[in-house]
């Protein structure tokens, strides 16, 4: 899975996820085994991110410069 995903469905969490926004994922093998992703969402209060169904996101590949900027920004 990509380090970044784009939200394609925020119906169950409109306050935490913005439709069409790019989010950073965090590695979590147990979550992946349950078709979930650990994502740093809009709340950002938990540096470990939150679990969401993987179906709410589409993996994307970003140019290296964009990855560096987003990683530095904590997104």
C-alpha positions as CSV (number, residue, x, y, z in Angstrom):
1,X,0.0,0.0,0.0
2,X,1.1,3.5,-0.7
3,X,2.2,5.9,2.0
4,X,-0.5,8.2,0.8
5,X,-4.2,7.7,0.0
6,X,-7.0,9.9,-1.2
7,X,-10.3,9.9,0.6
8,X,-13.1,8.7,-1.7
9,X,-15.8,8.2,0.9
10,X,-16.3,10.2,4.1
11,X,-20.0,9.6,4.7
12,X,-19.5,8.0,8.1
13,X,-16.8,10.5,9.2
14,X,-17.3,13.9,7.6
15,X,-15.8,15.8,10.5
16,X,-12.6,13.7,10.4
17,X,-12.1,13.1,6.7
18,X,-12.4,15.5,3.7
19,X,-13.5,14.0,0.5
20,X,-10.7,14.2,-2.1
21,X,-8.0,15.1,0.4
22,X,-4.7,13.3,0.5
23,X,-3.9,11.6,3.8
24,X,-0.7,9.9,5.0
25,X,-1.0,6.3,6.2
26,X,1.0,4.6,8.9
27,X,2.2,1.0,8.8
28,X,-0.1,-1.4,10.7
29,X,0.0,-5.0,9.7
30,X,-2.9,-6.0,12.0
31,X,-5.1,-3.3,10.5
32,X,-4.2,-4.3,7.0
33,X,-5.2,-7.9,7.8
34,X,-8.7,-6.6,8.6
35,X,-8.9,-4.4,5.5
36,X,-8.4,-1.2,7.6
37,X,-5.9,1.6,7.2
38,X,-4.2,3.7,9.9
39,X,-4.6,7.3,8.7
40,X,-3.6,10.6,10.1
41,X,-6.9,12.4,9.8
42,X,-8.1,16.0,10.4
43,X,-8.2,15.5,14.2
44,X,-4.4,15.0,14.3
45,X,-4.6,14.8,18.1
46,X,-3.3,11.2,18.0
47,X,0.1,10.8,16.4
48,X,-0.6,7.1,15.9
49,X,-3.5,8.0,13.6
50,X,-7.0,6.4,13.5
51,X,-8.3,3.2,11.8
52,X,-10.6,3.5,8.9
53,X,-11.9,0.9,6.4
54,X,-9.5,0.7,3.4
55,X,-12.5,1.0,1.1
56,X,-12.8,4.7,2.1
57,X,-9.5,5.5,0.3
58,X,-7.7,5.0,-2.9
59,X,-3.9,4.5,-2.9
60,X,-2.0,7.2,-4.8
61,X,1.6,7.7,-5.9
62,X,3.0,11.2,-5.4
63,X,6.2,12.7,-6.8
64,X,9.1,12.6,-4.4
65,X,9.0,16.4,-3.8
66,X,5.3,16.2,-2.8
67,X,6.1,13.2,-0.4
68,X,8.9,15.2,1.3
69,X,6.7,18.3,1.7
70,X,3.7,16.3,3.1
71,X,5.9,14.2,5.5
72,X,7.6,17.4,6.8
73,X,4.2,19.1,7.3
74,X,3.0,16.1,9.3
75,X,0.1,15.4,6.9
